[in-house]
Amino acid sequence: MIRTRNQLMHKILGVCLLFTISATVCAQGAAEKPADPDTKATAGGPDTAANVDDSFVIGAGDVLAINVWKEPEISHAVPVRSDGKVSLPLVGELQAAGQTPRQLQAALKDKLQTFISDPDVTVIVQEVRSQRFNILGQVVKPGSYLLTNTTTVLDAIALAGGFRDFAKKKSIYVLRAKADGSQTRIPFNYNSVIKGDNPTQNIRLEPRDTLVIP
């Protein structure tokens, strides 16, 4: 009786071992299976949120990374010229300024369809150089500066080298253009802000803002 039970247990263990080995071999085969070279990676494709910004408008001076799938001769990083255009092989000159990356993608795809069957185009703004702000008045280095998404009034003052001796720190203001062409005046009291009394005045600057230091 004991011998029969032991024989049965050995058979069960043998079946389990065989099953485990088979499952391991199958898993290794699946892991080692090469990817289909014609399969496109989902990440970084032309329609991902990281690559397409529907709110950003391309301007002169911006650097665009233009990629055409499987066409390295056409894929380039190109600057937007002062006339707002870019130049690419096959396409020639194309207006880029005033368009969003998605709109430029569509325009490039339309142009390339004459030469390439169903071209897959990606446009990424590699460097933003078109968005600037101005700072005028009693600062060490007044002028025009590149704007980032996080530039505040305090950042702008620091970029301009700080105040001159007779700057009126309580009477600073930002001139901001409205859609109708008019301007609004946004006050900034430096002394109040650095004391922590009115931190909301340290706003983020927008393209074409002018910071005035009386």
C-alpha positions in Angstrom: 0.0 0.0 0.0 2.8 2.4 0.9 4.8 1.4 -2.2 1.7 2.1 -4.4 1.3 5.5 -2.7 4.9 6.4 -3.3 4.8 5.4 -6.9 1.7 7.6 -7.4 3.5 10.6 -5.8 6.5 10.2 -8.0 4.3 10.2 -11.1 2.5 13.4 -10.0 5.9 15.1 -9.3 7.2 14.0 -12.7 4.2 15.5 -14.5 4.5 18.8 -12.5 8.2 19.0 -13.4 7.5 18.4 -17.1 4.8 21.1 -17.1 7.2 23.6 -15.4 10.0 23.0 -17.9 7.6 23.4 -20.8 6.2 26.7 -19.5 9.7 28.1 -18.9 10.8 27.2 -22.5 7.7 28.9 -23.9 8.2 32.0 -21.8 11.9 32.3 -23.0 10.9 31.8 -26.6 8.3 34.6 -26.3 10.8 36.9 -24.7 13.5 36.2 -27.3 11.2 36.7 -30.3 12.6 39.7 -32.2 10.3 42.7 -32.7 8.8 43.2 -36.1 11.1 45.9 -37.7 8.1 47.4 -39.5 6.2 47.9 -36.2 6.3 51.6 -35.0 6.9 52.4 -31.4 3.9 54.0 -29.8 5.9 56.3 -27.6 7.1 59.3 -29.4 4.7 58.9 -32.4 3.4 61.9 -34.2 0.1 62.1 -32.3 1.4 61.8 -28.7 0.7 64.8 -26.4 4.5 65.2 -25.8 5.1 65.9 -29.4 2.1 67.9 -30.4 1.1 71.1 -28.7 -2.1 72.6 -30.1 -1.7 75.8 -28.1 1.9 76.7 -29.1 2.3 78.9 -32.2 5.6 78.5 -34.1 7.5 81.8 -34.6 10.6 83.0 -36.4 13.8 81.8 -34.7 12.3 78.6 -33.3 14.2 75.4 -34.0 12.0 72.5 -35.3 12.9 68.8 -35.2 11.1 67.4 -38.3 11.1 63.6 -38.7 9.7 61.6 -41.6 9.4 57.9 -40.8 12.0 55.8 -42.6 13.2 58.9 -44.5 16.5 60.0 -42.8 17.4 62.2 -45.8 14.4 64.4 -45.1 14.5 64.3 -41.3 16.3 67.4 -40.0 16.4 70.0 -37.2 15.7 73.2 -39.0 15.4 76.8 -37.8 12.5 79.0 -38.7 13.9 81.8 -40.8 13.1 85.5 -40.2 10.5 85.3 -43.0 8.7 82.6 -41.1 9.6 79.8 -43.5 11.6 76.5 -43.3 13.4 74.6 -46.1 13.4 70.8 -46.5 14.4 68.4 -49.3 11.5 67.5 -51.7 9.3 70.0 -49.9 11.3 73.2 -50.6 10.1 76.3 -48.7 7.1 76.1 -46.4 5.5 78.6 -44.1 6.0 77.6 -40.5 5.5 80.7 -38.5 1.9 81.3 -37.3 1.1 77.5 -37.3 1.0 75.0 -34.5 3.2 71.9 -34.8 0.1 69.8 -35.7 -0.9 72.2 -38.5 2.7 72.1 -39.9 2.7 68.3 -39.7 -0.4 68.2 -41.9 1.0 70.7 -44.4 4.3 68.7 -44.7 2.4 65.4 -45.1 0.3 67.0 -47.9 3.5 68.2 -49.7 5.3 64.9 -49.3 2.5 62.7 -50.6 3.6 63.5 -54.1 6.9 61.7 -53.5 6.2 59.3 -50.6 3.3 56.9 -50.1 1.4 57.8 -46.9 4.3 59.8 -45.2 4.4 59.7 -41.4 5.5 63.2 -40.2 6.4 64.4 -36.7 7.1 68.0 -35.8 8.6 68.9 -32.4 9.6 72.4 -31.3 13.2 71.6 -30.2 14.1 75.1 -29.1 11.8 78.0 -28.4 13.4 81.3 -29.5 10.5 83.3 -30.8 8.8 84.0 -27.5 10.4 87.0 -25.8 9.7 89.7 -23.3 11.0 93.2 -22.9 12.3 95.0 -19.8 12.8 98.7 -19.8 13.9 101.4 -17.4 16.1 101.4 -14.3 17.8 98.0 -14.6 21.4 97.2 -15.4 20.7 95.5 -18.7 17.4 96.6 -20.3 16.4 94.8 -23.5 14.7 91.9 -25.0 15.0 88.4 -23.4 14.0 84.9 -24.3 10.9 83.7 -22.4 10.4 80.3 -20.8 7.2 78.9 -19.3 8.3 79.7 -15.8 9.8 83.2 -16.1 8.3 85.5 -13.4 8.7 89.2 -12.8 11.5 88.5 -10.3 13.2 86.2 -12.7 13.1 89.0 -15.3 14.6 91.5 -13.0 17.4 89.1 -12.1 18.1 88.4 -15.8 18.4 92.1 -16.4 21.1 92.4 -13.7 19.0 93.9 -11.0 18.0 97.5 -10.3 19.9 100.7 -10.8 20.3 103.0 -7.8 17.3 105.2 -8.3 14.7 102.5 -9.4 11.2 103.1 -8.0 10.7 99.5 -6.7 7.2 100.1 -5.5 6.0 101.5 -8.9 7.0 98.6 -11.3 4.4 97.4 -13.7 3.9 95.0 -16.6 2.3 96.1 -19.9 0.4 93.2 -21.5 -1.1 93.3 -24.9 -4.8 92.2 -25.3 -6.4 90.4 -28.2 -8.0 93.7 -29.4 -4.7 95.5 -29.6 -5.0 97.5 -26.3 -2.8 97.1 -23.3 -3.4 96.3 -19.7 -1.2 97.5 -16.8 -0.4 95.0 -14.1 1.2 96.6 -10.9 4.2 95.0 -9.1 5.5 96.2 -5.8 8.9 94.7 -5.4 9.3 95.6 -1.7 6.0 94.0 -0.9 6.6 90.9 -2.8 10.1 90.1 -1.4 8.7 90.5 2.1 6.0 87.9 1.3 3.1 90.3 1.8 1.9 90.1 -1.8 3.4 87.1 -3.6 0.6 86.9 -6.2 2.0 89.9 -7.9 5.0 87.9 -9.0 3.2 86.7 -12.1 4.5 84.6 -14.9 5.3 86.7 -17.9 3.7 86.1 -21.3 5.1 86.6 -24.8 5.5 90.3 -25.8 5.0 91.5 -22.2 7.0 94.6 -21.3 8.3 95.0 -17.8 8.8 98.7 -16.9 11.0 99.8 -14.0 10.5 103.5 -13.4 
